Amino acid sequence: MKKIFGFGKKKKGQSPACRASLPGVGYELREKELGKLHRAAAGGDLGKLQQLLKKHNINQLDKENRTPLHLACANGHSDVVTYLVDNKCKLNLCDNDNRSPLMKAVQCQQEKCATMLLEHGADPNLVDVNSNTALHLAAQTANISLVVQLLEYNAHIDSQNKEGYTPLTIAITENHQEMVEFLLRKGADVHARDKSKRTPLMIAASGGELSLIKVLLQYGADVSHKDINGWTSEDHALTGGYSSLGKQLSEYANWKNVEKPSPNNTKGMSVFSSPDRVGDVGFALGAPATDKEVIDDLSQGDSVRSSEKDEGDDSWLTSEEEELDFTPKVKCSYGKIFHT
C-alpha cells in the first residue's frame, strides 16, 4: 500500500490491511536552516516577529515554501497567528507538500489556530500532494471537534485522495470507531469506492474490524458489492486470514437475500458470536440505528477487538493450490444466523 500521508510509524492495533500512513506531527525544524522571521514564528516570539515584519514580507517563503503562518499554526502559537491574520497575510499559500496553514493546524491538532483560519476564510478543500484535504487529516487524528468545524465551513465530506480514500475510509484504516460513526451520521457515503473499487466494508473486513463492520452494516453497507477483482467483503475477510468473520458475512448475506431487515423486523437479525475470536460478542446486524432493541444488543461487549485472526485446523487453507471454500461450513437458521 502506498504511503498516502508521507511518513510516520505504524500504531499498535491499526488495521493491517489498507492502512494509511500517519503524517508526521508538525515540521522537522532545524533552527540554523530558518531565517529570522520564520524562527520567530516557529518559536512563538511575537515581539521579535513584529519587529522583523517592519523590514520583511509577511508572506515570505523559506526553502520548503513555508510561510511564517505555516510554522505558527503547526506549533500552536495562536497569538502569532492572530497577528499575522489581522495584518492580512495570505491564508492559502501551500508548502512543498502542498499543505496550507489550515492543513498544518489540523494535522497538528491546533484547534484554536484552525478555527481562526476558518473564520477568516481559509479554504478547507485544498488538497496536498496526495490529494488529502484538511478533513482527511482530521479524520486520521480522530479529532471530532476539528471535523465539526471543517464541516461547518463546507468541507467536502466525501472528498477522495489519490488512493480514492474518503475521510470515512481513513477513519476505518485507523480503527477510529467514534469518527466512523460521526462521519456516517453526518452523511458520509457508506458505499464510497477507492481506486480498486473497494468499499469501506471491504476495508474493515480485510482488517477483521468487527466493531466497524457492525457500524457500517447499521448504516446500510451492502455485503454483496464487489471490487475491481470481483471480491466481496467476505472474500476480503478470508484473504486477511479471518475465516470465521468471512463465514459470518456469508451467512449474513444469505439471510438478507431471504428476508430484508426493517424497523419492525429485528428478530431475524444476524448475531455474531464465536468465543475468543472474530465475532466474540453477540450482536444484531443490519437493523436501523434507531431501533432500540437492536442498539441494546449492539451495546454489549464492544470492547472486544476483532483483529485477532482465527486459529485452528479450519481457519485457513495452507496450500496455495487449493481453492477457497466460500460456502458456509454449518447449516444456519436465517432467523438467528450467528449463534449465541
Number of C-alpha atoms within 10 A of each C-alpha: 9 11 14 19 20 14 13 13 9 14 10 7 11 18 23 17 16 19 22 27 21 20 18 14 15 18 13 7 11 8 12 8 11 14 13 15 24 25 21 21 26 26 17 21 16 18 10 15 24 18 11 16 14 9 9 13 13 22 19 16 18 15 11 10 17 22 26 26 33 30 26 29 32 25 22 23 21 18 15 26 27 15 15 23 17 10 10 11 18 14 21 20 19 22 20 12 15 19 24 28 31 31 31 28 30 30 29 22 24 20 20 17 26 29 18 16 22 17 10 12 11 21 21 23 19 19 22 20 16 16 21 26 28 31 31 29 26 26 26 26 22 20 18 16 11 25 25 16 18 23 15 10 17 11 19 18 22 20 20 23 21 15 18 19 26 27 29 29 32 27 28 28 24 26 22 19 17 15 24 26 18 15 23 18 11 12 11 20 18 21 18 19 19 20 14 12 18 25 26 28 29 28 25 27 30 26 28 32 27 22 21 27 24 21 21 22 19 21 21 15 20 19 19 15 16 18 17 11 9 10 16 24 28 29 24 25 27 25 17 19 22 28 26 27 30 27 22 23 25 21 24 23 16 17 21 19 11 9 13 13 18 13 13 9 12 19 13 21 25 28 23 26 20 18 11 13 19 25 23 18 26 21 24 26 27 25 27 18 18 10 14 12 14 21 17 11 15 21 13 12 13 16 9 16 19 25 22 16 19 20 13 6 8 11 14 19 15 9 7 7 7 8 8 12 12 13 10 15 11 8 8 14 13 18 14 17 21 23 12 13
